[in-house]
Amino acid sequence: MTSILTNVAAMAALQTLRGIDSNMEETQARVSSGLRVGTASDNAAYWSIATTMRSDNMALSAVQDALGLGAAKVDTAYAGMENAVEVVKEIRAKLVAATEDGVDKAKIQEEIEQLKQQLTSIATAASFSGENWLQADLTAPVTKSVVGSFVRDSSGVVSVKTIDYVLDGNSVLFDTVGNNGILDKVYDVSESSVTLSINTGGVVSEHTVAA
């Protein structure tokens, strides 16, 4: 209600100052948070999208860390396996040399024993974060899992996918409680044949190769 005591100019100035103060508060909030939409009251739709994206970003960061850990485990096992392959090549070369006439077979055997110890050392050292994929108890197959991906489906449900790797007689170099690893399987040798006892998933089968 307007009266003769009303100062229209002063009321307009006050209204302007209140608007400026409100805008200043909004600007300060944006500057301090770095976000144009910081609360649901700013823009409910954008705020919901931004909140979901921030949540996904945190999840992706955790998945990235897990991927790095999984990659380190795989790299450790891979490097150990490559080193083992090179040592096995050396053993094969010495076995070929031992077939030649006039060689010191005792010396070659001694060198082979040293290489076998080197293989054991390689397998033992191939451990990362408390896990060793080249040397394990093969009483039963063991499944190891590493994080593979982060997925959000069309309904918004989030899940983390893993990649499984089975430790058994076909993937582990040495069995810590038996002779079921790739390099510690049992071989029965005779003049006419070689018999291999192979453990596959806990099932032992024998294969005979004629000499």
Phi, psi and omega in degrees: 000131182266137177226177180290346181268356182281129176259097185299320181295318180294321179294321178294320179295320179296319179298319179295318179297320178297320178295318178297318180297318179296317179295323178297318179298318180295317180295317179298321178297320180292320180294317183291324182268338184076011184241133175288322177247097184261337181224166180297332181290337178291312178190103188301317183294310180294323180296318179297316179296315182296321179297317178296318181294321178294321178297316178297322181297318177295319179295318179296325178296317178294320179295321178299319177297317180294322177297320178297319179295316179297319179297322179295320178296314180296316180299321180296314179294320181295316179297318178297319180295320178298318178296321179296321179299318180296322179292320179298324177298321178296319179297317179300318180297322180289326177294321177295318179297328182291343180279349181283148179289143173083004180274157178276094184295327180295320179295317179297319179297321179297319179293322178294320178298321178295321178292324177296320176295324178295322177298317178297319179296320179298315181295320180294323183282345184280057182240137178217131179055037176081006181241139178230117183264000178253349182216117186203165174282114184257027175305322174215151179302141180242131180260125176254141182236141174232148180293132182249328183193166176241126187231134170241117182279181185296336180270000178092002180284130182261139177213154177248123180267144179240160175247127183262144177226124185265126175268113178212191184294348180261356183230345182255136182289315184229136175268121185287344182238000181205209181230050184250004178282173181299322185257001177232029174291159182270130179238124175260118186249132174232180182291336185251345184201168174234128180251126181253129173262111186246129179261118178238108180061034178089354179257120182267128177230149181252138179230126182253129179245125180290141180283000000 
